[in-house]
């Protein structure tokens, strides 16, 4: 279980995240929703320890994540894999090498420095790419791919980290509707087939209700809603989005009331992360 206990982040006089308390069970698909600037990205970055907290604790299976340093912190960042809005690939490197970067935390220092990938690491990376229909592009430069393809490579890289938790920060913000569905379907497959917890920042209420089994709504750095998608009423949307509520109210009215029923076919067992 992931426990977020009184987590707060301040930048000078500004409080970006204020006293957030959450308990998240293994295998959940959590949608973090709210307007831009609500604190969603800062929250995920604090869980991964890319951003230090000003107060509070993060516990995972009773281990204090906020106290980790050095090698243990690097291991945690591998177990809590990030997927970013802008993909964070190395454009000049080929697709396979970008995915293999997800294996660095488990390598000996000399192998990491020389990028001497083992046959096992290459097999794991290729297997992950196959699950995203990307193995045929393994030798292409990452910057030659479309946005949707790059995000699938980024998710494959996260998967080979053998994570217990995937933190997806607006992973579909720059994608068209077709690639949005492809990427969200892949995240849901990972969640349902491997039992990996997913926390995904989303702006679209329709996507949040379709894919997530629990929604955490943030406004002004605070959690103002925490519950099932069926409880996300127009009144709650107004609390979350303020002046932007009108833009999302139509989505809310048209959205499918039930969540968690959109699971695509399971991934083959050959792609399962090794633990």
Residue, then its C-alpha position, 0 to 999 in steps of 0.5 A: x500500500x502507498x500512504x501519503x501522509x500530510x504531504x506538503x510542498x512549498x515554493x517560497x511563499x507559494x504552497x503548491x500541495x497542501x496537507x495531502x492524505x491518501x491511502x492507495x492499495x496495490x493494483x488500483x488505477x487512480x485518476x488525479x484530476x483538476x485544473x492546471x496549477x492544482x498541484x497534480x504534477x507536483x504531487x506525482x513528482x513528490x511521490x517519485x522524489x523528483x520533487x522534495x516535500x516540505x512536510x509530510x511522509x510517503x510510505x510504501x509497504x511501511x517503508x518511509x520513502x521520504x527518508x531514502x537516499x543514494x542507492x535506495x532512492x535510485x531503486x525507489x525511482x525505478x519502482x515508482x516509474x514516471x511517464x511524462x507528458x513530453x515523453x523524455x526520450x533521447x531523440x538521437x538514440x534508437x528506440x531499443x536503447x531508449x527502452x533499455x535506459x529503464x534497466x539502468x538502476x538494476x545494473x552494475x556501475x561499470x555496465x551502467x557507465x558503458x551501457x553494456x546491455x546484457x542479453x537478458x536486458x535486451x530480451x526484456x526490452x524487446x519483449x516490452x516493445x512487442x507488447x506495444x507493437x513497436x518491436x519493428x521500430x527498435x532500430x529507428x531514432x526516437x525523434x523519427x516517431x510520432x507523438x503516440x509512438x514516442x509515448x508508447x516507447x516511454x511506457x515500455x521503458x517504464x515497464x522494464x523498470x519492473x515497477x510496483x507503481x506507474x506515475x503518469x503525468x498528463x501522458x496524453x496531453x499532446x496526443x490526438x484522440x486516436x493515440x490518446x485511446x491507444x496510450x490509455x488502453x496500454x496503461x490500463x492493460x499494464x494495470x489489470x494484467x500485471x497488477x501495477x498501481x497506476x496514478x495518472x494525472x488527467x484533465x479530461x473527466x470523460x477519460x477519468x471516468x472511463x479508465x479509472x476506478x478511483x478519482x482524486x480531485x485537487x484544487x488549490x493544492x488540496x484534495x477536495x474530492x476522493x471517491x469513485x467515478x460515479x460520485x463525480x457530480x456537476x457540483x464536484x466538477x464546479x468545485x474542482x474546475x471553477x471558471x473552467x467548469x463549463x468546458x468539462x460539464x458536457x463531458x461529465x453529462x455524457x460520460x459513461x457512469x461506470x468505471x473500470x469496465x473498459x479493460x482491453x485484452x490482457x497482455x501475454x504472460x511473456x511480457x510480465x515484469x520480473x520481480 
